[in-house]
Amino acid sequence: MKIGIIGAGNVGGTLGKAWAAKGHDVQFGVRDPAKHAGLPGRTTTPAEAAAHGEILFLTVPWSAVPATLAGLGDLTGKVLVDCTNPIAPGPSLAVGHTTSGGEEVAKLAPGARVVKGFHTVGAENMARPRYGDQAAVNPLCGDDAAAKELAATLSRELGWEPVDAGPLSQARLTEPLALLWITLAMKQGLGREFAFGLLQREPVKA
Ligand SMILES: NC(=O)c1ccc[n+]([C@@H]2O[C@H](COP(=O)([O-])OP(=O)(O)OC[C@H]3O[C@@H](n4cnc5c(N)ncnc54)[C@H](OP(=O)(O)O)[C@@H]3O)[C@@H](O)[C@H]2O)c1
């Protein structure tokens, strides 16, 4: 699959390398391609990577989201997976309750088929989501079922357990989950090698 990774840091670099290792045609879009010469695949401008990818992963800091999206060109029909978190000091969330980072991304990317995902746990989990025989859950929110399924397929390839979390507005719920992960890791002493999982069982028969 042709994948465009916008940003090549902890999240983008890790995801892109993992999918390249699985044979996908990955192109990274960064501010300074020379700085990221060691990455697999091609490293270009964000606009070129966006043109390349059938599916794009937005992996820049929240403060950089508006300018980055404005520079990507026409995204009509592209699947755009928003991996960002709208982190503000505290840490807290810069948006919430009546909107979400995912919905704001959709407003800034007209025509794109936006999926929120790959954002609720730390970057250490991106390419290593397995914990023994359990998998980290990857809630995927979006209004386009086929776009969500594409993101779910790539997610499964890396070992995650993707779950359809409903429409894009459900990012109002998953972004606070990301903040919970951050505070558990940084303030509650859990460190960074943990993830959220989904436990499910059959109901008790009467
Ligand atoms: N780190 C995590 O554990 C984690 C987990 C889930 C979600 N997230 C979210 O994922 C996003 C990326 O996090 P990260 O940890 O991967 O960040 P990171 O390691 O700092 O990488 C950010 C990437 O975005 C680029 N960038 C930085 N400022 C930019 C700007 N002003 N304009 C354009 N590009 C810019 C960087 O470019 P250069 O390479 O040129 O510096 C880098 O490639 C954030 O929104 C974060 O909240 C992070």
The ligand as an ORCA input file, in Angstrom:
! r2SCAN-3c Opt
* xyz 0 1
  N       5.112     10.383     21.618
  C       4.062      9.640     21.949
  O       4.159      8.740     22.819
  C       2.735      9.867     21.256
  C       1.761      8.864     21.302
  C       0.539      9.049     20.652
  C       0.312     10.239     19.958
  N       1.278     11.210     19.950
  C       1.007     12.442     19.206
  O       1.634     12.283     17.944
  C       2.145     13.536     17.494
  C       3.641     13.403     17.244
  O       4.277     13.044     18.456
  P       5.807     12.569     18.429
  O       6.113     12.136     19.807
  O       6.044     11.640     17.290
  O       6.535     13.943     18.146
  P       8.055     14.158     17.696
  O       8.871     12.975     18.002
  O       8.450     15.487     18.269
  O       7.951     14.274     16.096
  C       7.167     15.273     15.506
  C       7.401     15.317     14.019
  O       6.717     16.466     13.558
  C       7.664     17.378     12.996
  N       7.400     18.763     13.419
  C       7.661     19.312     14.607
  N       7.292     20.600     14.621
  C       6.822     20.864     13.404
  C       6.337     22.031     12.787
  N       6.222     23.177     13.461
  N       5.936     21.948     11.509
  C       6.035     20.773     10.841
  N       6.503     19.621     11.372
  C       6.896     19.686     12.644
  C       9.032     16.977     13.470
  O       9.933     17.404     12.503
  P      11.500     17.286     12.681
  O      11.790     15.837     12.541
  O      12.024     18.112     11.588
  O      11.805     17.828     14.045
  C       8.869     15.474     13.619
  O       9.110     14.831     12.390
  C       1.788     14.564     18.572
  O       0.614     15.238     18.203
  C       1.572     13.711     19.814
  O       0.661     14.309     20.725
  C       2.484     11.050     20.562
*
